[in-house]
Amino acid sequence: IEYIRSVYYNKVEYARFSSSLGKFVGFTEFGLKAADYWNSDAALLAALNADKERYCLNNVGVFYRNI
């Protein structure tokens, strides 16, 4: 299971958090700067990694039952 949080502006994805990497990755010039800033915040990264366990792992059984 992988938790992904994408950040868009004007329908263009400029940054993405991936729980498998454990950090943000930027795709545009602004996204690279934003990803560096967000990756420097250990509390934010820990909260997003905890979201994987809080949201994904608790609901995976519900999603698979409905398929």
C-alpha positions as CSV (number, residue, x, y, z in Angstrom):
1,I,0.0,0.0,0.0
2,E,1.3,3.4,-0.9
3,Y,-0.1,6.8,0.2
4,I,0.3,9.5,-2.4
5,R,-0.6,13.2,-1.9
6,S,-0.3,15.3,-5.0
7,V,-0.3,19.1,-5.1
8,Y,-1.7,20.9,-8.2
9,Y,-2.0,24.4,-9.5
10,N,-3.9,25.2,-12.7
11,K,-4.3,21.5,-13.4
12,V,-0.5,20.9,-13.3
13,E,1.0,18.7,-10.7
14,Y,4.0,20.4,-9.2
15,A,4.8,18.3,-6.2
16,R,3.9,14.9,-4.7
17,F,4.4,13.1,-1.4
18,S,5.0,9.4,-1.7
19,S,4.9,7.2,1.4
20,S,7.3,4.7,-0.2
21,L,9.9,7.4,-0.6
22,G,8.9,9.1,2.7
23,K,9.4,12.6,1.2
24,F,8.1,15.1,-1.3
25,V,9.3,15.2,-5.0
26,G,9.0,18.3,-7.1
27,F,8.1,18.3,-10.8
28,T,8.4,22.0,-11.7
29,E,10.8,24.8,-10.7
30,F,8.4,26.0,-8.0
31,G,7.6,22.4,-7.0
32,L,11.3,21.6,-6.4
33,K,11.6,24.6,-4.1
34,A,8.4,23.7,-2.3
35,A,9.5,20.0,-1.9
36,D,12.8,21.1,-0.4
37,Y,10.9,23.3,2.1
38,W,8.4,20.6,3.0
39,N,11.1,17.9,3.3
40,S,12.9,20.1,5.8
41,D,9.9,19.8,8.2
42,A,10.3,16.5,10.0
43,A,6.9,16.9,11.8
44,L,5.1,17.3,8.5
45,L,6.8,14.2,7.0
46,A,6.0,12.2,10.2
47,A,2.3,13.2,10.0
48,L,2.0,12.3,6.3
49,N,3.7,8.9,7.0
50,A,1.2,8.4,9.8
51,D,-1.7,9.2,7.5
52,K,-0.8,6.0,5.6
53,E,-1.4,3.9,8.7
54,R,-4.4,6.0,9.8
55,Y,-6.3,6.1,6.5
56,C,-5.0,3.4,4.2
57,L,-4.3,0.5,6.4
58,N,-7.5,0.9,8.4
59,N,-9.7,1.1,5.2
60,V,-8.0,-1.4,2.9
61,G,-10.4,-4.2,4.0
62,V,-13.4,-2.0,3.3
63,F,-12.2,-1.1,-0.2
64,Y,-11.4,-4.7,-1.1
65,R,-14.8,-6.0,0.1
66,N,-16.6,-3.5,-2.1
67,I,-14.7,-4.6,-5.3
